[in-house]
């Protein structure tokens, strides 16, 4: 039986006509699912009882099962969610001032194998379909009782390798009959897929783009991110420049600082030269450790020194203090729920 969340608004309106109803009934169902977080047809009280029974005979209302919830003292919450095929993905809720951000996963693993990301150790997983991506936002709102204001596609997986489902999720998250999250409060992060970046530049919704850079030369970047061997900087950077030209907006570069690998003065100067003239913001992220990886973050003084080398040369540079490190919910630490190893 099909999960009714998988139907878009036009599909629900068509279903209403097929059932002999007026199209606005489809909009009612859509609002119940995405705005009012209905977990059962019985909750859709402005539909007649026989109409609800008819829907229940053809569809189900599925919600991901929370396998675990971890709360960090800084307010961050990590949810491990079980999907219908028993695959588990991790979703992170990050409250900050007036923002309520959810970091969603787009795949159950990742084929790119970045050594600074725990998800890369899982290997390839399957793509999530659009309603499984958007459903993470819905379930996080339900579990925290908060209205979500921002969504970042920075969890498990490479979003641009699941392009169709990611862009459909963006449209549905933005829909004014649904969660109604502003387009500019939706951010897609990528390890660098040039063709998809060019395509995303022309996507009608004005969602933001973040690029995980992490190296200013091919040797350094390939060491941390094997994807660079297929799409080196000579292909990636022109695609990102094209994105900024088509959109007329700046792009964000994420740069994870790893001690002794990409945190030298020469790295900072090379990074400034690589991005010269591009409307951009650089987020410096001290490496977040995880089990099985022997990389380390630079000490705070080295991070500040790296920032100070960049700041006069690039328009915007910030040091991002990762949230949720105490629950392995920070940047690069997600890997799906795994039970502790047996002693």
C-alpha positions in Angstrom: 0.0 0.0 0.0 1.4 3.4 -1.0 2.4 6.0 1.5 0.1 9.0 0.8 3.0 11.4 1.6 4.5 10.3 -1.8 1.8 12.2 -3.7 2.5 15.8 -4.6 -0.3 18.4 -4.4 -1.3 18.1 -8.2 -1.4 14.3 -7.7 -3.6 14.6 -4.7 -5.9 17.0 -6.6 -6.1 14.4 -9.4 -6.8 11.7 -6.9 -9.7 13.8 -5.6 -11.2 14.0 -9.0 -10.7 10.3 -9.6 -12.7 9.7 -6.3 -15.5 11.9 -7.5 -14.5 14.8 -5.2 -13.7 18.4 -5.9 -10.0 19.3 -6.3 -9.9 21.3 -3.1 -10.2 18.0 -1.1 -6.8 17.1 -2.4 -5.4 20.4 -1.0 -7.1 19.6 2.3 -5.3 16.3 2.5 -2.0 17.9 1.5 -2.3 20.5 4.3 -3.2 17.8 6.9 -0.1 15.8 6.0 2.5 18.6 5.7 1.1 21.6 7.8 -0.8 19.8 10.5 1.5 16.8 10.7 -1.4 14.3 10.7 -0.3 10.8 11.6 -3.5 9.1 10.6 -6.5 9.7 8.3 -8.8 9.8 11.4 -7.2 13.1 12.3 -8.4 14.7 9.0 -11.6 15.9 10.7 -12.8 18.2 7.9 -13.1 15.1 5.6 -16.3 13.0 5.9 -15.9 9.7 7.7 -16.5 7.7 4.5 -14.0 9.8 2.6 -11.4 9.0 5.2 -12.2 5.3 5.1 -11.9 5.4 1.3 -8.4 6.9 1.6 -7.4 4.4 4.3 -8.4 1.6 2.0 -6.0 2.7 -0.7 -3.2 4.4 1.2 -1.3 4.5 4.4 0.2 7.4 6.4 3.7 6.4 7.2 6.0 8.2 9.7 9.7 7.3 10.1 10.3 5.4 13.3 12.7 7.1 15.7 15.3 4.5 16.7 17.1 6.8 19.0 17.2 10.4 20.1 20.3 12.1 21.5 20.2 15.6 23.0 23.3 17.7 23.3 23.6 20.3 26.1 23.9 22.9 23.4 20.3 22.2 22.3 21.1 20.1 19.3 19.0 17.0 18.8 20.0 14.0 16.6 17.3 11.6 15.5 18.1 8.2 14.0 15.0 7.4 11.8 14.1 4.0 10.5 12.5 4.0 7.0 10.1 1.5 5.6 12.8 -0.8 4.2 14.5 -0.7 7.7 17.3 1.6 6.4 18.3 4.1 9.0 19.3 7.8 8.4 20.3 10.5 10.8 18.7 13.9 11.0 19.9 16.8 13.2 17.8 19.6 14.7 19.8 22.8 15.5 18.1 25.7 17.3 19.9 29.0 17.2 18.3 32.4 18.2 15.2 32.7 16.0 16.2 29.9 13.6 15.1 26.3 13.8 17.3 24.4 11.4 17.0 20.7 10.3 20.0 19.0 8.6 18.5 16.2 6.4 20.1 13.1 4.8 19.6 12.4 1.1 21.0 8.9 0.8 21.5 6.0 3.2 25.3 5.9 2.7 27.7 7.7 0.4 29.8 6.5 -2.5 32.3 9.4 -2.5 34.4 8.1 0.4 35.6 11.5 1.8 38.0 10.7 4.6 36.8 13.7 6.7 33.2 12.4 6.7 32.0 9.4 8.7 29.2 8.7 6.2 31.9 7.9 3.6 32.9 4.9 5.6 29.5 3.3 4.9 30.0 3.0 1.2 27.2 3.4 -1.3 23.6 3.4 -0.1 20.3 3.9 -1.8 18.8 7.3 -2.8 16.0 8.5 -0.6 12.9 9.4 -2.4 11.6 13.0 -2.1 9.0 12.4 0.6 11.6 10.5 2.7 13.8 13.6 2.6 11.0 16.1 3.3 9.6 13.6 5.9 12.7 14.1 8.0 11.7 17.7 8.4 8.2 16.8 9.2 9.2 14.2 11.8 11.7 16.5 13.4 9.1 19.2 13.8 6.7 16.6 15.3 9.3 15.2 17.8 10.6 18.6 18.9 7.3 20.5 18.8 9.1 23.3 16.9 8.2 25.1 13.6 11.2 24.5 11.3 12.5 27.6 9.6 15.6 26.4 7.8 16.7 23.2 6.1 20.2 22.2 5.1 20.9 19.2 2.8 24.1 18.4 4.6 23.4 15.0 6.2 24.2 11.6 5.0 24.8 11.3 1.2 25.7 13.5 -1.7 22.5 15.5 -2.6 23.5 16.2 -6.2 23.8 12.5 -7.0 20.2 12.3 -6.0 19.2 15.4 -8.0 15.6 14.7 -9.0 14.5 13.7 -5.5 16.4 16.5 -3.9 14.9 19.2 -6.2 11.4 17.7 -5.7 11.9 17.8 -1.9 12.9 21.5 -2.2 9.7 22.3 -4.1 7.5 20.6 -1.6 9.3 22.0 1.4 8.7 25.5 -0.1 5.1 25.0 -1.0 2.8 27.4 0.6 0.2 24.7 1.3 2.9 22.6 2.9 5.7 23.4 5.3 6.1 26.8 3.6 9.8 27.2 4.2 11.3 30.1 2.3 13.5 29.2 -0.7 16.4 31.2 0.6 16.3 29.2 3.8 16.9 26.0 1.9 20.6 25.1 1.3 22.0 22.2 -0.7 25.6 21.2 0.0 27.7 19.3 -2.5 31.1 17.7 -2.6 31.4 19.1 -6.1 29.5 17.6 -9.1 30.1 20.3 -11.9 27.3 19.2 -14.3 24.7 19.2 -11.6 25.9 22.5 -10.2 25.3 24.1 -13.6 21.9 22.5 -13.7 21.0 23.6 -10.2 22.0 27.2 -11.2 19.0 27.2 -13.5 16.6 25.5 -11.1 13.7 27.9 -10.7 13.6 27.9 -6.9 16.2 30.2 -5.4 17.7 27.7 -2.9 21.3 28.3 -1.8 24.4 26.3 -2.7 27.2 25.3 -0.4 30.3 23.5 -1.7 32.6 21.4 0.4 36.0 22.5 -0.8 38.6 21.5 1.9 41.6 21.9 -0.4 42.9 24.6 -2.7 45.0 22.3 -4.8 44.2 19.0 -6.4 46.7 16.9 -4.4 45.4 18.1 -1.1 41.7 18.0 -2.0 42.1 14.5 -3.6 43.7 13.2 -0.4 40.6 14.3 1.6 38.0 13.9 -1.1 38.5 11.2 -3.8 35.7 12.8 -5.8 38.3 15.4 -6.8 40.1 12.8 -8.9 37.0 12.6 -11.2 36.1 16.3 -11.1 39.2 18.3 -10.2 39.3 21.9 -9.3 39.7 23.0 -12.9 36.2 21.6 -13.6 34.6 22.4 -10.2 35.5 26.1 -9.8 34.3 27.3 -13.2 31.0 25.5 -12.6 30.6 27.3 -9.2 31.5 30.7 -10.9 28.8 30.0 -13.5 26.4 29.4 -10.6 27.1 32.8 -9.1 26.8 34.5 -12.5 23.5 32.8 -13.4 22.0 33.3 -9.9 23.5 36.7 -9.1 24.1 35.4 -5.6 27.1 34.4 -3.6 28.0 30.8 -2.8 29.2 29.3 0.4 32.4 27.2 0.5 32.8 24.8 3.5 36.5 24.3 4.4 37.2 21.6 7.0 40.5 22.4 8.7 42.7 19.3 9.3 45.9 19.7 11.2 49.0 19.3 9.1 47.0 18.7 5.9 45.2 21.8 4.7 45.8 24.4 7.4 49.2 25.8 6.4 49.9 29.4 5.4 50.4 28.3 1.8 47.0 26.6 1.9 45.3 29.9 3.0 47.1 31.9 0.3 46.2 29.3 -2.4 42.6 29.3 -1.3 42.4 33.1 -1.5 43.9 33.0 -5.0 41.5 30.2 -6.1 38.4 32.1 -5.1 39.6 35.6 -6.1 36.8 37.7 -7.6 34.1 35.2 -6.8 31.1 36.4 -4.7 31.4 33.9 -1.9 31.5 33.2 1.8 34.0 30.8 3.3 33.0 28.8 6.4 36.1 27.4 8.2 35.2 24.2 10.2 37.7 22.7 12.6 37.6 18.9 11.9 35.2 17.0 13.9 36.7 13.7 15.1 35.0 10.3 14.7 35.8 6.7 15.5 38.1 5.1 13.0 39.7 8.3 11.7 43.1 9.5 13.0 42.9 13.0 11.6 42.8 15.9 14.1 41.7 19.6 14.1 44.2 22.4 14.4 44.5 24.2 17.7 42.3 27.3 18.0 45.2 29.7 17.5 46.0 28.0 14.2 42.4 28.3 13.1 42.3 32.0 13.9 45.6 32.5 12.1 44.2 30.8 9.0 41.1 33.0 9.1 43.2 36.1 9.4 45.2 35.2 6.3 41.9 34.9 4.3 39.9 37.8 5.6 41.6 40.7 3.9 41.7 38.7 0.6 38.2 37.3 0.5 34.9 39.1 1.1 33.5 37.0 4.0 35.2 34.4 6.2 33.7 32.9 9.4 34.8 30.1 11.8 31.9 27.8 12.3 31.7 26.3 15.8 30.1 22.9 15.2 27.0 22.1 17.1 26.1 18.6 18.4 29.7 17.3 18.7 28.8 15.7 22.0 26.3 13.4 20.3 28.2 12.8 17.1 25.8 15.2 15.3 28.2 17.7 14.0 29.5 18.2 10.4 31.0 14.9 9.1 29.9 12.8 12.1 26.7 11.2 10.7 26.7 7.5 9.9 23.2 6.2 10.6 22.4 4.6 14.0 24.9 2.0 14.9 24.8 -0.1 18.1 27.9 0.2 20.3 30.5 -2.5 19.6 30.3 -5.7 21.7 33.1 -5.9 24.2 
